[in-house]
């Protein structure tokens, strides 16, 4: 609850159907008004409530992520989860649409009727770029018949928006189930398509990125409209034909699903390539703009292609602009293994040798270094325990009491906040999930959160869903194919953690042998079809853990098969690689 609310803390809790044993300041636990009544464990106290004073209360459900009445809640340092408060602008009573503005649009191929239907109007606003008030055009962002934002533009292309607006798409109400949708780069292109008779068209408020980004702000509208976007049939990506426009197109296709995306070209005739939809409308008219949609090409996914279809990708590779492998955060281990987006990575090791912990540390390090987002399906560990493990790695302090200093409550809140921003969890508490079920939820998280990694830990939780008439070898082959297709479509690296078959020492008292990729439970397909295969092995006598990269498909770009030694630092709860310990397996 925000302090500008008219209700005090007790009144606000009552309005949300949140019942506490007391209204004292501090932390409380109770059932969640959003999800508890839908669950088998209806009395599970999954809702955290922190009352700071009579006017300030923060809530968060650890099961459904409901926070202060908003499932897309954000976090603040040293607090529980808190929703981002949006400011809704007040509609203008009598929006002005003077002749001078209508003439400006007419010169750009847009009729008075379209201008009036879209609802743009003339206004005067202060612009930080010029430091003064400027005459401008106002583009209202309306969703579900409510004004959510207004974006302003001057003649010389200065832009600004309302302060703290709800991040919605422009023309969002045009998103309809089982219909096609066009994604443009700006409001003028949206209006141009409407002028051409195509009304199911939207754009992001913040346009295309001019440089590499570390924030989700540009893509927040995809999460707001995720439910509607998931039901759309085909998606035509009609961003500008320039560098930033291509970057935006690639990211939209990754999140929305390349298998249903089409790339719109503004090459209207031989030798004539225009930048965007409005230029086509001005130069060649509405029919030519409609034809740009008619001739849109399916995003390359499967099938037969010519060399020319990959011209840009090949030149990007040659010039060092193509997909690049990412560091795991371990300098020495990078010699053995780096991660390429969309790979299928197998990780194994004897139980209790640290394979899950190692993957978790890689995840935390990559989230910090590269701002990668992760989805985790880990029923064996449990979501609450997994969150505690990630908090330990992030804070580099133990979660539980022990010989070394435990993380404080404030440190835990900071760690929870960071984990919440970078990790999502997929849980099937009431049934045995299939890989299709997991990938369906992961696909939703690509759209909503922009995840770039999916961890399935371990495989045997999925193996229980194998049909009786299917051999495990057949099951594993199909599962890997589905994971690899998902990874390629969405640019998501899929990590599969697998227990090995029972491995025994040759003689009593001897060390357990190091498993290989052909020792994994289920099938030799784990070795044959994986892009990378890792084995985590702990030598208790030597006091070290060795991680082997047994298979690397793209050498040397993604490393070379080898091993690196690590020490587990108990006080910090992390692995630390031993310098110059890389040994080649070749």
C-alpha positions, 0 to 999 in steps of 0.5 A: 500500500502506498502512503497516498492511499486514503485508507490506513493499514488496517482498513487497506488489509480489510479491503483486500480480504487479508486477515491477520491475528494482530495489526502490530507493526512487523512481519506476519504470515497468513493465507493469500486472498488471490490463490489460497482458495484455489489450492489443495493446501488452502490453509498454507500461510503463503502470504507475507505481510509487513506493517511498518506504521499505520499508513505503510504495509507491504504484502507478497505471496510466495506461491502466486507472486500476488503483491498488493493486488498486483501480480506484476509487483516490483521490489525495493531495497530492504523491503518485501515486494511492492507493486509499482504505482502507476499514475493515470493521466486525466483525460483532456475535456475538449481536445483540440484538433486544429486545422494546422495539425490536421494539415500536418497529418495530411502531408504524411498521408493520414486523413482527418477521419483517421486522426479524429478516430485515433483521438490524437490532439494538439497540446502544449507541454514542457520538454526536458530536451529544450527546457521549455514549453513546446507546442506538440501532438498528444498520442493517447494510450487507451486500454480497456476504455481507460486513458493509461498514458499520453506520449507527446511529440514536437515537430522536431521529434522531441518526445516525452510521456506522462510521468510514471505511466502504466506501460501499455501498448499504443492502440492496445484494444486492437489486440484480438484473440485468433486474429493477426497483429502488426507490431510497429516501432512508433505511433505514426506507423500505427496510424499509417496502417489504420489509414490503410485499413488495417486496425489490429496494429500496436507499438511500444511506447519507447520505440527501438533501442539505440544501444545494448540494454540492461533494463526490461523497461522497454518490454514491460508492455508485453507482460501487461498484455501477455494474456491477449498476446498469447491468443493472437494468431500471426504476428507481423513485425513491421519495425523500421528498416535500420539497425535499432529497428532490426534489434527490436524485431529480433527481440520481439520475435524471440519473445512472441515466438518466431514460429508465428512471426512474419517480417515485414519489408518496406522494399516496395519496388526493385531498388526502392527501400523505405524506412517505415510504414509512414514513408510507404504510405506517403510515397506509394499510398495505402495499397502499397502499405497493405501489400507490405503485409501481404508479402511479409516473409515467415520468420526462418524456423524450419524448412528449406532456405536459400543461402540468401535467406541467411545473408545478414547472419553470415555477414554478422558472424564474419564481422563479429556481430553475430551470436556470441557465447557468454561467460559463466562468470568463472574465468578459468572455466570459460576455457572449458565451456561458454554458453551460446543462446539457445543451446541444450546443456546437460549437467550430471554428477553423483548425488550430493556432489554439487551439480545443482549448486554449481548450476545455481551459481552460474545462474546468479553470476550470469544474471549479475554479469549479463542481466540474463533472466532465468526460469527454474523447474525444480520440484525435487529441491522445492521452490522455497529451498531453491530461493534460499539457495539463490539468496545464499549465493547472491549474499555470499552468506549462509541462510541458516544458523551455523559456524559462520555469520548468518545473513541478516533480515535486511540482507535476506530482503535485499537478496529476495528482491534481487532473486525476484527480479531475475528468476521465475519458478515453474511449479506443478504442485498438484500433478506430474508435469510433462515437458510440454507443460513445462515448456508452455509455461517457459514460453509464457515467461519468455513473453512476460519476463524475457527469460533467456535460460530454463533449468529443469532439475532433475529430469526424472521428475519429467520421466514419471510422465512417460507413457506406458507404451513408450520406451525411455529411449524414445521418450528422451529423444522426443524430450530433447527435440522439444527442448532444442526446438523451444531453445532455438525458437526463443533464444533460450538456453535449456539446462537439463540436470540428470542423475547418472545410473548407479555407479559403484567403486570397483573395490570396497573403500575406493572412490566412486568413479567419475561418470561419463555422459553415456552413464546418464539415466535413460538414454545415450541420446543425452550424450549424442544430442546435447550441445554441451555436456558437463559433469560435476564430481566432488573428491572429498579426500582432496577437498575439491570439486572438479567440473568436466566439460565432456562435450562442446559442440561449437569449439573453440568458440564455446570452449574446449573439452576439459576440466577445472577444479573448484573449492567450495567456500562454506562461509561464503556458500559459493564455489571458487575456481582454482587458478590455472587448473584447466586441463584439456581432455583432448 
